[in-house]
Amino acid sequence: MDSFGNYPRDRPFDPFSVMLFKALQVVAFLFFIALLVINPEAKQGKIDTKADFIITMTWPDSHPDDIDLYAEDPLGNIVWYHVREAGFMVLDRDDRGGLNNSITVNGQKMSSPIRQETVSIRGIIAGEYTINVNHYLATTNAPVPVSVKVEKVNPTVEVIHYDTIMVDHAGEEKTAVRFRVAENGRVTDVSHQDKSLIQLTRSVRRSAK
């Protein structure tokens, strides 16, 4: 019947073509598995940074004194412990020293030794920013070293200021740094001229009454 063409003749067997086809199938399968495994991890590890600047203030671990961070933007907005969000600025962490400073670990509340306050700036306003330190509560009657770091984090991390200043009595306020930002987000100037932000907040509160 084959001679009359009723059935197609078997094609010649080519082992090389079969092996190449199988190899391509294996590679495609492995690629598909890799996508399933790698993509979720990549998404979980992705950090979506919303801030343009981060200001961090720290003082010695377990220190009982309460140090406060103040930040003013070019429009006159000020963030501090009574106003934790103003303009593009947010006081992300308010640390009260040895008073009610606790963290929860495995469902249990325990005292935190970390002394740190953080302000994030989540948008660009051209002009001068002022960062101040206030020794709100002094219990040791001894100087306290306070470190202030300003980082530009968008598009890459750049430390534009880092220094340690000393405060030694309740109510003392010091300007840690003043810096100017251009419209494109570039820092154009850094200075340390004193400027009281506490007086400005008091003026605002009096005028609001």
Summary of the structure (lengths in Angstrom):
residues: 209
radius of gyration: 30.3
end to end distance: 107.7
largest distance: 111.7
contacts: 540
relative contact order: 0.16
helix: 22%
strand: 38%
